[in-house]
Amino acid sequence: MRVVVVGQGYVGLPLAVRAAEVGHQVIGYDVDARRVKSLAAGESYVEDVSSERLNRALANGSYRPSELARDCGGFDVAVVTVPTPLQDGAPDLRYIEESAHTLARFLRPGATVVLESTTYPGTTEELFAPILEDGSGLTAGEDFHLGYSPERIDPGNTVWGFQQTPKVVSGVDARSLKAVEAFYGELVDTTVPVRSPKEAELAKLLENTFRHVNIALVNEIAMFARHLDIDVWQAIDAASSKPFGFMKFTPGPGVGGHCLPIDPSYLNWRVQRELGQNFRFVELANDINNHMPEYVTRRVIDALNAKRRSVNGSKVLLLGLAYKKNTGDARESPAVRIAELLLDMGAKVRAVDPHVVESIKVDARLVRVEPTRKEVAAADVVVLLTDHDSFDYQMIEEHASFVLDTRNRMTGPKVEVL
């Protein structure tokens, strides 16, 4: 089949390459000309798709990146994987809307359209479908198939990749569900059909809200445990020995990526708008997790005070800018906020991250450096924010004068954990 994947980021590119590998003719459509140029040159910027895989798909002609809307024409299946950010606390669905307008121009009877972008329950049927119908003159469920299948990409996960992770699928009617499930059934090992797009949309938000709330729980416990002189990391490990009724979550400097800082707020927004009520668990989790960068910054200030130093003029070395280990994904990363807070206080902040290569929005005063022995030794405080495996932790333990470890990766007399 001719497949169009709209959006070639962390979600769209793995999907597009996998579809090409099983034999479809795939157009990877993205309005970002830089991304298209990189992909056309065989250079992948997503860890889950190696440049080798990308080049194989390019070489056999099964995958072609494009920034031209006309190349979306003639599709049998189109999948939308565009970002859905928040704007002033409300869902910003302009990229979904733009994608629907583009696809509507080329929609034909019998084709299948799937939305994967994370959003509030009801988006597929109440927003996405009408745009497709108005622009094409066709009716969803009667003339073309329409469904929703939430993305479950976990950047850097070497065990549960795109193919191995079960895929939730849905359709606006029985025939649409059959078409959507058939398409994904070729790409992944397991499909999980649900009654309608609303259940699939809620499933995605439920997954991320569950994580968000539990991370907030251990973050708050970690702050209390420090004042109670309790090793929260040992307590978590001890609790994890229980083989039932407990799932391990660990503290950190905050939450990042698209999922946790943003997705649960979609559900809160929907509940407020439709029911006039607040989703209190989400609001509390947001409050705790969003303030973790401030807590980490206070810990840096406390460490400097103990050395009789002011944060103004002190040298702080941040290890890691990505929100997650072993990836270059810096979307909504708490490390960026921590850097900005310290810079505003007059600290001389330098940062190390061998994985983050794409530009991220951060203060221009932040200096990117290599993790050398000299850099580590020169810092008044070293802060581990992202525990990449590539860091030389033994060297850091030996040469740093003080380490604030927010990931419980290091030990020693000069190391203090979150």
Stockholm file with secondary structure:
# STOCKHOLM 1.0

chainA/1-418         MRVVVVGQGYVGLPLAVRAAEVGHQVIGYDVDARRVKSLAAGESYVEDVSSERLNRALANGSYRPSELARDCGGFDVAVVTVPTPLQDGAPDLRYIEESAHTLARFLRPGATVVLESTTYPGTTEELFAPILEDGSGLTAGEDFHLGYSPERIDPGNTVWGFQQTPKVVSGVDARSLKAVEAFYGELVDTTVPVRSPKEAELAKLLENTFRHVNIALVNEIAMFARHLDIDVWQAIDAASSKPFGFMKFTPGPGVGGHCLPIDPSYLNWRVQRELGQNFRFVELANDINNHMPEYVTRRVIDALNAKRRSVNGSKVLLLGLAYKKNTGDARESPAVRIAELLLDMGAKVRAVDPHVVESIKVDARLVRVEPTRKEVAAADVVVLLTDHDSFDYQMIEEHASFVLDTRNRMTGPKVEVL
#=GR chainA/1-418 SS CEEEEECCSTTHHHHHHHHHHTTCEEEEECSCHHHHHHHHTTCCCSTTSCHHHHHHHHHTTSEEEECCGGGGTTCSEEEECCCCCEETTEECCHHHHHHHHHHHTTCCTTCEEEECSCCCTTHIIIIIHHHHHHHHSCCBTTTBEEEECCCCCCTTCSSSCTTTSCEEECCSSHHHHHHHHHHHHTTSSCEEECSSHHHHHHHHHHHHHHHHHHHHHHHHHHHHHHHTTCCHHHHHHHHHTCSSSCCCCCCCSCCCTTHHHHHHHHHHHHHHHHHSCCCHHHHHHHHHHHTHHHHHHHHHHHHHHHTTCCSTTCEEEEECCSSSTTCCCCTTCHHHHHHHHHHHTTCEEEEECSSCCSCCCCCTTCEECCCCHHHHHHCSEEEECSCCTTSCHHHHHHHCSCEEESSSCCCSTTEEEC
#=GC SS_cons         CEEEEECCSTTHHHHHHHHHHTTCEEEEECSCHHHHHHHHTTCCCSTTSCHHHHHHHHHTTSEEEECCGGGGTTCSEEEECCCCCEETTEECCHHHHHHHHHHHTTCCTTCEEEECSCCCTTHIIIIIHHHHHHHHSCCBTTTBEEEECCCCCCTTCSSSCTTTSCEEECCSSHHHHHHHHHHHHTTSSCEEECSSHHHHHHHHHHHHHHHHHHHHHHHHHHHHHHHTTCCHHHHHHHHHTCSSSCCCCCCCSCCCTTHHHHHHHHHHHHHHHHHSCCCHHHHHHHHHHHTHHHHHHHHHHHHHHHTTCCSTTCEEEEECCSSSTTCCCCTTCHHHHHHHHHHHTTCEEEEECSSCCSCCCCCTTCEECCCCHHHHHHCSEEEECSCCTTSCHHHHHHHCSCEEESSSCCCSTTEEEC
//
